[in-house]
Amino acid sequence: MPTPPRAAKDTVYHPRFARFYARLSVAADERGGVAELRGELLTGLSGRIVEIGAGNGLNFAHYPPAVSEVVAIEPERHLRQLAVEAALRADVPVDVVPGLAEALPVKSESFDAAVASLVLCSVADVPRALDELRRVLRPGGELRFYEHGRAEGRVMRAVQRAADRTVWPLLLGGCHSGRDVLGELTAAGFTLGAYRRLRMPEKGPPTPASYHVLGTALRG
């Protein structure tokens, strides 16, 4: 069985963006409907769960009682500190640890399910991160994902490509607006289950990050 690769602590450091994201994500949960989507994302989970890019821990309050343990991976120091505080308020056991999605500091085939929530946009190496998720999931394990990514229309896709080649990652902590989440999952060997596309926010003019997808995939 392969051993997990090692990752240095705090290899991701975006102190200004981390503070901005912490405020923005709370507002999106409270006023933008994201909290309801987190509940939908996590409903029905059970057993041991690994969550990558846990951020400030907003998912923790939505894990159902059947979850026996959550190992939450977060590389950014400020967000990890907020996640630790959120873990103390959670109704299920949550262990927050430093690490990268591309080098998860956990054993192979040791989790029943994995969660990726608004994180694949900012991962440096998406194929490697998804390979890591496949490594740590037990055979037949489930990946729950809620991500933003590639728009369906040609005009907005062109806007996303231009943004991702220029200012978007620089201003937003390495985020890329137009990644093909479903295509990346399929290429990594996951079998797509049910999913749905949505736009956030539902009303008003769209932004490059308005095109979301929420669903499930199984480890092949």
C-alpha positions as CSV (number, residue, x, y, z in Angstrom):
1,M,0.0,0.0,0.0
2,P,1.5,3.4,-0.9
3,T,2.5,5.8,1.8
4,P,1.3,9.3,1.9
5,P,3.7,12.0,0.6
6,R,4.9,14.7,3.0
7,A,4.0,18.3,2.8
8,A,5.7,21.2,4.6
9,K,3.6,23.2,7.0
10,D,2.2,26.6,5.8
11,T,3.3,26.1,2.2
12,V,0.2,28.2,1.3
13,Y,0.4,31.7,2.7
14,H,-2.2,34.3,1.7
15,P,-2.8,36.4,4.9
16,R,-4.7,39.2,3.2
17,F,-6.9,37.0,1.1
18,A,-7.5,34.6,3.9
19,R,-9.0,37.4,6.0
20,F,-11.0,38.7,3.1
21,Y,-12.3,35.1,2.3
22,A,-13.2,34.5,6.0
23,R,-15.5,37.5,5.9
24,L,-16.9,36.9,2.4
25,S,-17.6,33.2,3.1
26,V,-19.6,33.9,6.2
27,A,-21.6,36.6,4.4
28,A,-22.3,34.1,1.5
29,D,-23.5,31.5,4.0
30,E,-25.8,33.9,5.9
31,R,-27.2,35.9,3.0
32,G,-26.3,34.1,-0.2
33,G,-27.8,30.7,0.4
34,V,-24.5,28.8,0.6
35,A,-25.2,27.4,4.0
36,E,-28.2,25.5,2.5
37,L,-25.9,24.1,-0.2
38,R,-23.4,23.0,2.4
39,G,-26.2,21.0,4.1
40,E,-27.2,19.5,0.8
41,L,-23.6,18.6,0.1
42,L,-23.0,16.7,3.4
43,T,-26.4,15.1,4.0
44,G,-26.3,11.3,4.4
45,L,-22.5,11.0,5.1
46,S,-21.3,8.6,7.6
47,G,-18.1,7.1,9.0
48,R,-14.6,8.7,8.6
49,I,-14.4,11.8,6.3
50,V,-11.5,13.7,4.9
51,E,-12.2,17.3,3.9
52,I,-9.6,19.1,1.8
53,G,-9.2,22.9,1.9
54,A,-11.5,23.2,4.9
55,G,-10.9,27.0,5.0
56,N,-12.5,28.6,8.1
57,G,-14.5,25.4,8.9
58,L,-18.0,26.5,7.7
59,N,-18.8,22.9,6.7
60,F,-18.3,21.5,10.2
61,A,-21.7,22.5,11.5
62,H,-23.4,20.6,8.7
63,Y,-21.9,17.2,9.2
64,P,-24.6,14.7,10.2
65,P,-24.4,12.7,13.5
66,A,-23.5,9.4,11.6
67,V,-20.1,10.9,10.8
68,S,-17.6,9.4,13.3
69,E,-14.6,11.7,12.5
70,V,-13.7,14.5,10.1
71,V,-10.0,15.0,9.3
72,A,-10.0,18.6,7.9
73,I,-6.9,19.6,5.8
74,E,-6.1,23.3,5.6
75,P,-2.8,24.7,4.4
76,E,-3.3,28.5,5.2
77,R,-2.5,29.4,8.8
78,H,-5.1,32.1,9.5
79,L,-7.9,30.0,8.0
80,R,-6.7,26.9,9.8
81,Q,-6.9,28.8,13.1
82,L,-10.5,29.8,12.4
83,A,-11.2,26.1,11.4
84,V,-9.9,24.9,14.8
85,E,-12.3,27.3,16.5
86,A,-15.2,26.0,14.4
87,A,-14.2,22.4,15.2
88,L,-14.7,23.1,18.9
89,R,-18.3,24.1,18.2
90,A,-19.0,21.1,15.9
91,D,-21.4,18.3,16.9
92,V,-19.0,15.7,15.4
93,P,-15.3,15.1,16.1
94,V,-13.2,17.3,13.8
95,D,-9.4,17.2,13.7
96,V,-7.9,20.2,11.8
97,V,-4.4,19.6,10.4
98,P,-2.0,21.4,8.1
99,G,-1.4,19.9,4.7
100,L,-1.9,20.2,0.9
101,A,-4.5,18.6,-1.2
102,E,-1.7,17.3,-3.4
103,A,0.1,15.6,-0.5
104,L,-2.5,14.5,2.1
105,P,-0.9,13.6,5.4
106,V,-3.1,10.6,6.0
107,K,-3.0,6.8,5.3
108,S,-4.2,5.2,2.1
109,E,-7.7,3.8,1.9
110,S,-8.6,5.1,5.4
111,F,-11.7,7.1,4.7
112,D,-15.3,6.3,3.8
113,A,-15.9,9.6,2.0
114,A,-14.1,12.8,1.0
115,V,-15.3,16.4,0.7
116,A,-14.1,19.1,-1.7
117,S,-15.9,22.4,-1.2
118,L,-14.9,25.5,-3.1
119,V,-11.2,24.4,-3.1
120,L,-10.3,22.8,-6.4
121,C,-10.3,26.3,-8.0
122,S,-7.2,27.2,-5.9
123,V,-5.3,23.9,-5.8
124,A,-2.0,24.2,-7.6
125,D,-2.1,20.7,-9.2
126,V,-5.7,19.4,-9.6
127,P,-4.8,16.0,-11.1
128,R,-2.4,15.3,-8.3
129,A,-5.0,16.4,-5.7
130,L,-7.6,14.1,-7.1
131,D,-5.1,11.3,-7.2
132,E,-4.5,11.8,-3.5
133,L,-8.3,11.7,-2.8
134,R,-8.5,8.4,-4.7
135,R,-5.6,7.1,-2.7
136,V,-7.1,7.9,0.7
137,L,-10.6,6.7,-0.1
138,R,-11.5,3.1,0.5
139,P,-12.6,1.2,-2.6
140,G,-16.0,2.4,-3.6
141,G,-15.6,5.5,-1.4
142,E,-17.6,8.6,-2.2
143,L,-16.4,12.1,-3.1
144,R,-18.8,15.0,-2.4
145,F,-18.0,18.1,-4.3
146,Y,-19.3,21.7,-4.4
147,E,-17.2,23.8,-6.7
148,H,-17.3,26.8,-9.0
149,G,-15.8,26.4,-12.5
150,R,-16.2,26.6,-16.2
151,A,-19.2,28.5,-17.6
152,E,-21.5,27.0,-20.2
153,G,-21.6,30.0,-22.5
154,R,-18.7,30.9,-24.9
155,V,-18.6,34.5,-24.0
156,M,-18.2,33.9,-20.2
157,R,-15.7,31.1,-20.9
158,A,-13.6,33.6,-22.8
159,V,-13.9,36.1,-19.9
160,Q,-12.8,33.3,-17.5
161,R,-9.8,32.4,-19.6
162,A,-8.7,36.0,-19.7
163,A,-9.2,36.5,-16.0
164,D,-7.3,33.3,-15.1
165,R,-4.3,34.3,-17.3
166,T,-4.1,37.7,-15.6
167,V,-5.4,39.2,-12.4
168,W,-7.8,36.6,-11.0
169,P,-5.3,34.2,-9.3
170,L,-3.2,37.1,-8.1
171,L,-6.0,38.9,-6.4
172,L,-7.9,35.8,-5.1
173,G,-5.4,33.6,-3.4
174,G,-4.5,31.4,-6.4
175,C,-8.2,30.9,-7.5
176,H,-8.9,30.0,-11.1
177,S,-12.5,30.8,-12.2
178,G,-12.8,28.5,-15.3
179,R,-11.6,25.0,-14.3
180,D,-13.5,22.1,-15.8
181,V,-14.4,20.3,-12.5
182,L,-16.4,17.5,-14.0
183,G,-13.8,16.8,-16.7
184,E,-11.0,16.7,-14.1
185,L,-12.9,14.3,-11.9
186,T,-13.5,12.0,-14.9
187,A,-9.9,12.2,-16.0
188,A,-8.8,11.2,-12.5
189,G,-10.8,8.0,-12.6
190,F,-13.8,9.0,-10.6
191,T,-17.2,7.9,-11.7
192,L,-19.7,10.8,-11.7
193,G,-22.9,10.3,-9.8
194,A,-25.8,12.7,-9.5
195,Y,-24.8,16.4,-9.9
196,R,-26.5,19.7,-10.6
197,R,-25.3,23.0,-12.0
198,L,-26.4,26.3,-10.4
199,R,-25.5,29.9,-10.5
200,M,-24.5,31.9,-7.4
201,P,-25.9,34.4,-6.8
202,E,-29.0,33.4,-8.6
203,K,-30.0,37.0,-9.4
204,G,-28.0,39.9,-10.7
205,P,-25.2,40.0,-13.2
206,P,-22.9,36.9,-13.2
207,T,-19.2,37.0,-12.4
208,P,-16.5,34.5,-13.6
209,A,-17.0,32.6,-10.3
210,S,-20.8,32.4,-10.6
211,Y,-21.0,29.0,-12.2
212,H,-21.2,26.2,-9.6
213,V,-21.7,22.5,-9.6
214,L,-22.7,20.3,-6.7
215,G,-22.7,16.5,-6.7
216,T,-21.1,13.2,-6.0
217,A,-18.5,10.9,-7.5
218,L,-17.2,7.4,-6.7
219,R,-13.7,6.1,-6.5
220,G,-13.2,3.7,-9.3
